[in-house]
Amino acid sequence: MSAAQVGIVLVSHSAAVAASVAALAQGLAGGGTAPILPAGGLPDGGLGTSAELITAAAKAVDRGAGVALLVDLGSAVLTVKVLLAEGDELPEGSRLVDAPFVEGAVAALVTASAGGDLDAVAAAASEAYAYRKE
């Protein structure tokens, strides 16, 4: 078995957005070795957030070092908070990360792929708020 690694779940109201951001992060991170999965939309393909999809993705990326959950907005935040409060749905060490969705995903994947722990991954993702675009 490989070394413990932080997993990343991208929670969006849209399956296409979550999948695209995951693909972008992997491309910009040189492929990235840390597990990253999208959990977007509803099981029927509609817009929304699904506790079922989030839980399945979190379990799939869990490599023993925690799971960073990055969310797009509104009910995605609430859904993850409810899952964390329940305490038994998500893998141990799962954390909601306050970060911009796209930039945070890239920073999280780069840091997790470099072997960063959950605190380092969360910090890198959150620091993406400071990226200037002017």
Disulfide bonds with the S-S distance in Angstrom:
none
